[in-house]
């Protein structure tokens, strides 16, 4: 167990590699209760979210989920990446990362902002009242079907109410592994029964360790690595998350200026020779000169070699030969198309 | 956790199997468990001189990188090249197929500074 954003989290239940392979070949369940849950409800909720977040809710509808960012209004960096579950008209679950919940609540106008005219709705932190379980893998839906049929049937990026006995919650067709699967948002009081039933259905418990190797193989960003202070959505290769045409939102001006100017650096995937992992902070070399920095690196269990995400100048494009300096040893690498691995 | 009686142990979690003037070296069951799945071992080159308590190799897991400290001084005379393609042997069989390198001892008296199995067990269980 490790401390992570104020939560005690298991790195692994048995083995990172075993859990990784279970998720790629069958089904695994992650307790991701460390994500925050903000319930945004009431009149003005839609406008409140549209004004804060970069993606455009009008591209989806109630019963759908959307990946989005909250950016800094001054320099456009990604304060957090967030999944919004649109439960019903004027009813949303906004799910930021572990340590960012207070910051996001504040940006959405919880507290003092809630009294502002035209914002009669509420933003309430419900994190402590519920558990979030991510069931992921090619067999996730098939194994969930007998236990939670409504969850097994939820479409990709769909959101639906689910019940398990007297437990009432929500499921969304979302995840962070590059696999099909669903995430369950259930009241804490009933969560143990759901967890036990999920395990009894042949779904393997998996920890933070393989959550990281899975998301890295899938080329998905992690806050504090690929997103965070100094890194904008455009630099992270996530321009599709920023919808300039929807009207004003936090950070729009500075991001628009960056788009027009062109990004100074860009996130790329690098496949390295051999098994040795590059790590966050390792220098990326072109012709022996440092041009950028690794944001995440590890061994890819599915590919059998090292993989890394790195911020590099835009001219370092797919196919470019690069080196990565790992404690004085240079790993040979090549810029490759993301994701590193897909089904 | 398994700590075989016939081995000697360092406070940095290496084991040493003495055979005449040579010492076979690996990491302990405790160390492999703490590291998690080993995905890469950076082996010393044969012929490299090593000094007791100085770093001479690295073991990387999905979680982190750890240095291997030479428990004794001498010259590397053999390395476990099988770990280049099967580093998971360090987890599966830390005292057997997961051995890392062999040193020709320069000063066999250094062995006296190492722990026996019960002293090592006491150290890790009290940690």
Boltz contact constraints between the chains, C-beta under 6 A:
constraints:
  - contact:
      token1: [A, 15]
      token2: [B, 37]
      max_distance: 6.0
  - contact:
      token1: [A, 16]
      token2: [B, 36]
      max_distance: 6.0
  - contact:
      token1: [A, 16]
      token2: [B, 37]
      max_distance: 6.0
  - contact:
      token1: [A, 16]
      token2: [B, 62]
      max_distance: 6.0
  - contact:
      token1: [A, 17]
      token2: [B, 37]
      max_distance: 6.0
  - contact:
      token1: [A, 209]
      token2: [B, 62]
      max_distance: 6.0
  - contact:
      token1: [A, 213]
      token2: [B, 62]
      max_distance: 6.0
  - contact:
      token1: [A, 275]
      token2: [B, 39]
      max_distance: 6.0
  - contact:
      token1: [A, 275]
      token2: [B, 40]
      max_distance: 6.0
  - contact:
      token1: [A, 276]
      token2: [B, 40]
      max_distance: 6.0
  - contact:
      token1: [A, 277]
      token2: [B, 60]
      max_distance: 6.0
  - contact:
      token1: [A, 299]
      token2: [B, 39]
      max_distance: 6.0
